[in-house]
Amino acid sequence: MDDLPDWLPAWCLDHLGGEPAGVLFQLHQMSTVFGLRLTGGTDVVVKARADDGRAASCVAAQTRLAERGFPCARPLTPVVGVGPLAVHAEEHRPGGDISHEDSSDAAVRYATVFAHLMAELADATLTPPLPNPRWVRWDHTNPGVWPAIESLDDRDQSTVPAHIADTAHRARRRILAAHLPNVLGHADFEAQNLRWHGHQIWAVHDWDSLAWQPEAALAGAASGAFASAGPPTLAPIESSHAFLTAYQDIRGRRFTTAEQETAWAASLWPAAHNARWEALHGDPPTSGNALKAQAAERLRRANA
């Protein structure tokens, strides 16, 4: 309790009707997440992140999905500004297991959830949550391959192997050349953000990571990232193929050739971003090794 920020007890009282009586958990990543038990016994989750203008759209989309029965936590408040922070609360949805499978069968299960998610958001009329998350921000207007990210750009770029930037450049060029319309979708569809009861989905988390990108690109990114249960990596190529095939079957529409190629190109961009991150921070090259092993075949399928 002593570690909670000074603003949080009064915020909870004002917006949730009770002050924190106990702390269930705290997470500090791109957002700060507090699992709290309020006076009265209700468990809630409060999320605070730097207010970059994206949060309101993300929470509105999450609310829409929860109201339609999609397996995600239901927001309890709108986004509220607290100084430089965007803050909201949602129900606590504990339980479920992280899957560590990357087989084609697992890919089909993930694709089924992703297709359901995309279908529910297809007719949403929300302000796009821009700028897109940096790991899918291939549409940036900065010079060079990468979007401007000060914390990365200030590091020694010579530590990044040349093949990483080359892969990112070729993938980005193919995605942008397609000129496909943008839609709303989940851009961090990794195993670590989903929970299962056996083969039944229980919860999809991380709604801060919605993006405004072409459907095929979002599906492609998910097909490459879905198996990341720990350090980000790439799923096996055959599993990405199974994901994309199942996704199209469930959505009832085959991708055009341009969309197929866009999907394969987009499957590489997050991995290239993650490989660059690893190199700049001196981390084990989990994504870097996967990218080196798979880039040539994925670029071939992307016609890039």
C-alpha positions in Angstrom: 0.0 0.0 0.0 2.9 2.4 0.7 4.0 2.1 -2.9 0.8 3.3 -4.4 1.0 6.8 -6.0 -0.5 9.6 -3.9 -3.3 10.3 -6.4 -4.7 6.8 -6.5 -6.7 6.5 -3.2 -8.7 9.6 -3.9 -9.2 8.6 -7.6 -10.6 5.2 -6.6 -12.9 6.9 -4.1 -14.2 9.4 -6.6 -14.6 7.0 -9.6 -15.2 3.6 -8.0 -16.8 4.4 -4.6 -14.1 3.0 -2.4 -10.4 3.4 -1.5 -7.8 0.7 -1.9 -7.8 -1.7 1.1 -5.2 -4.1 -0.4 -2.9 -4.6 -3.4 -3.4 -7.7 -5.5 -0.5 -7.0 -7.8 1.4 -4.2 -9.6 2.9 -4.3 -13.1 5.2 -1.7 -14.6 5.6 -1.9 -18.3 4.5 0.6 -20.9 1.5 1.2 -18.6 1.4 0.9 -14.8 -1.2 -1.5 -13.7 -2.6 -1.8 -10.2 -4.7 -4.8 -9.0 -6.6 -3.5 -6.0 -9.1 -4.7 -3.5 -11.3 -1.8 -2.5 -13.0 -1.1 0.8 -16.2 -3.2 0.5 -14.3 -6.1 -1.0 -14.5 -5.4 -4.8 -11.5 -6.3 -6.8 -10.6 -3.9 -9.7 -7.7 -3.1 -12.0 -6.5 0.5 -12.5 -4.3 1.3 -15.5 -2.3 4.5 -15.9 -0.2 5.4 -18.9 1.3 8.5 -20.4 -1.5 10.3 -22.1 -0.6 10.2 -25.8 -4.2 10.6 -27.0 -4.7 6.8 -27.7 -6.3 5.7 -24.5 -9.9 6.9 -24.9 -10.3 5.1 -28.2 -8.7 1.9 -26.9 -11.0 1.8 -23.8 -14.1 2.6 -25.9 -13.3 -0.4 -28.2 -12.7 -2.6 -25.1 -16.0 -1.5 -23.7 -17.8 -2.4 -27.0 -16.2 -5.8 -27.0 -17.1 -6.6 -23.4 -20.7 -5.5 -23.9 -20.9 -7.9 -26.9 -19.7 -10.8 -24.8 -16.1 -10.9 -26.1 -13.8 -12.4 -23.4 -12.1 -9.4 -22.0 -12.2 -7.3 -18.9 -15.1 -4.8 -18.8 -14.0 -1.2 -18.3 -15.6 0.4 -15.2 -14.7 4.0 -15.9 -13.9 6.2 -19.0 -10.4 7.5 -19.4 -9.7 10.3 -16.9 -6.7 12.6 -17.1 -4.5 12.7 -14.0 -1.7 15.2 -14.7 0.2 13.7 -17.6 -1.5 10.3 -17.2 -4.5 8.7 -18.8 -6.2 6.5 -16.2 -9.1 4.1 -16.2 -10.4 1.2 -14.2 -11.7 -2.2 -15.4 -13.0 -5.3 -13.8 -10.5 -7.9 -12.4 -10.6 -10.9 -14.7 -8.1 -13.4 -13.1 -7.5 -17.0 -14.0 -6.7 -18.9 -17.1 -3.4 -20.2 -18.4 -0.9 -18.9 -20.9 -0.5 -21.3 -23.8 3.0 -22.3 -24.8 2.0 -24.1 -28.0 3.1 -22.9 -31.4 1.7 -25.8 -33.5 -0.6 -25.4 -36.5 -3.5 -26.6 -34.3 -2.7 -23.9 -31.8 -2.5 -21.3 -34.6 -6.0 -22.2 -35.7 -7.3 -21.6 -32.1 -5.6 -18.2 -31.9 -6.9 -17.3 -35.4 -10.4 -18.1 -34.3 -10.2 -15.7 -31.4 -8.5 -13.0 -33.6 -11.2 -13.4 -36.3 -13.9 -13.0 -33.7 -12.2 -9.9 -32.3 -11.8 -8.3 -35.8 -15.4 -9.1 -36.7 -16.7 -7.4 -33.6 -14.7 -4.3 -34.3 -15.4 -4.1 -38.0 -18.3 -1.7 -37.8 -17.0 0.3 -34.9 -17.0 4.1 -35.5 -14.2 5.2 -33.2 -11.5 7.7 -33.5 -8.4 5.8 -34.6 -5.9 5.2 -31.7 -3.0 7.0 -33.3 0.0 7.0 -33.3 0.1 3.2 -33.8 2.1 1.1 -31.3 5.7 1.4 -32.3 6.1 -2.3 -33.1 3.5 -2.0 -35.9 4.3 1.6 -36.8 5.5 0.8 -40.3 3.4 3.8 -41.5 5.6 6.4 -39.8 6.7 9.5 -41.7 10.2 9.7 -40.1 13.3 9.4 -42.3 14.8 6.0 -42.5 13.5 2.5 -41.7 12.4 2.9 -38.1 9.8 5.2 -36.4 11.4 7.8 -34.2 11.8 6.3 -30.7 14.1 8.4 -28.6 15.0 5.7 -26.1 16.2 3.5 -29.0 17.5 6.1 -31.3 19.9 7.4 -28.6 21.7 4.1 -28.5 24.6 2.8 -30.6 22.9 1.8 -33.8 26.1 -0.1 -35.0 25.1 -2.9 -32.6 22.1 -3.8 -34.8 23.0 -6.4 -37.5 22.4 -5.1 -41.0 20.0 -7.9 -41.9 17.5 -6.7 -39.3 17.2 -3.2 -40.9 17.1 -4.8 -44.4 14.3 -7.1 -43.5 12.3 -4.2 -41.9 12.9 -2.1 -45.0 11.7 -4.7 -47.4 8.7 -5.7 -45.3 7.7 -2.0 -44.8 8.0 -1.3 -48.5 5.7 -4.2 -49.4 3.1 -3.2 -46.8 3.0 0.4 -47.9 2.9 -0.4 -51.6 -0.4 -2.2 -51.2 -2.3 0.9 -50.2 -4.9 -1.1 -48.3 -7.6 0.6 -46.2 -7.1 0.7 -42.4 -9.2 -1.0 -39.8 -9.2 -1.2 -36.0 -7.5 -4.3 -34.5 -5.4 -5.8 -31.8 -1.7 -5.3 -32.5 0.0 -7.3 -29.7 -1.8 -10.6 -30.1 0.9 -12.6 -28.2 0.4 -15.7 -26.1 1.4 -13.6 -23.0 -1.7 -11.4 -23.5 -4.2 -14.3 -23.7 -5.5 -16.7 -21.1 -7.1 -20.1 -21.8 -9.1 -22.8 -20.0 -7.8 -25.8 -21.9 -8.6 -24.9 -25.5 -11.3 -22.4 -24.5 -10.3 -18.8 -24.5 -10.9 -17.1 -21.2 -9.5 -13.6 -21.6 -7.7 -11.3 -24.1 -5.7 -8.6 -22.4 -3.6 -5.5 -23.4 -6.2 -3.3 -25.1 -3.7 -0.4 -25.0 -2.2 -2.1 -28.1 -5.0 -1.5 -30.6 -3.9 -0.2 -33.9 -5.3 1.4 -37.1 -3.7 -0.6 -39.9 -4.9 -2.8 -42.8 -6.8 -6.0 -41.8 -4.3 -8.2 -43.7 -1.4 -6.5 -42.0 -2.9 -6.9 -38.5 -3.7 -10.6 -39.2 -0.2 -11.1 -40.5 1.4 -9.5 -37.5 -0.7 -11.7 -35.2 0.2 -14.8 -37.2 3.9 -14.2 -36.5 3.6 -13.1 -32.9 0.9 -15.3 -31.5 3.3 -17.9 -30.0 5.3 -15.4 -27.9 4.7 -16.6 -24.4 7.9 -15.0 -23.0 10.6 -13.1 -24.9 9.0 -12.1 -28.3 9.8 -14.5 -31.1 8.3 -15.7 -34.4 5.9 -18.6 -34.7 7.0 -21.4 -37.1 6.2 -20.5 -40.7 3.8 -23.4 -41.1 1.9 -22.2 -38.0 1.7 -18.7 -39.4 0.3 -20.2 -42.7 -2.3 -22.2 -40.7 -3.3 -19.0 -38.8 -3.8 -17.0 -41.9 -5.7 -19.7 -43.6 -8.0 -20.2 -40.7 -8.5 -16.5 -40.2 -9.7 -16.1 -43.8 -12.0 -19.1 -43.5 -13.6 -17.8 -40.4 -14.0 -14.3 -41.8 -15.5 -15.7 -44.9 -13.3 -13.8 -47.4 -10.1 -14.9 -49.1 -7.3 -12.3 -49.1 -6.3 -10.9 -52.5 -2.8 -11.5 -53.7 -1.8 -8.1 -52.4 -3.3 -8.8 -49.0 -1.6 -12.2 -48.8 1.7 -10.6 -49.5 1.0 -7.8 -47.1 0.2 -10.3 -44.3 3.5 -12.1 -44.8 5.4 -8.8 -44.8 3.6 -7.7 -41.7 4.5 -10.9 -39.9 8.1 -9.8 -40.0 7.9 -6.1 -38.9 7.3 -6.7 -35.2 10.0 -9.3 -35.1 12.4 -6.9 -36.7 11.5 -4.2 -34.2 12.0 -6.7 -31.4 15.3 -7.9 -32.8 16.5 -4.3 -33.0 15.5 -3.8 -29.4 17.5 -6.9 -28.3 20.6 -5.7 -30.2 20.4 -2.2 -28.7 20.0 -3.5 -25.2 22.4 -6.4 -25.4 19.6 -8.9 -24.7 19.7 -12.5 -25.9 18.7 -12.5 -29.6 15.5 -14.5 -29.3 13.7 -12.5 -32.0 17.0 -11.9 -33.8 17.7 -15.6 -34.3 14.1 -16.4 -35.4 14.2 -13.5 -37.8 17.5 -14.7 -39.3 16.2 -18.2 -39.7 12.8 -17.2 -41.3 13.2 -13.9 -43.0 14.1 -15.2 -46.4 11.1 -17.4 -46.7 8.6 -14.9 -45.3 10.0 -12.2 -47.6 9.6 -14.6 -50.5 6.0 -15.2 -49.6 5.6 -11.4 -49.3 7.1 -10.9 -52.8 9.4 -8.4 -51.0 
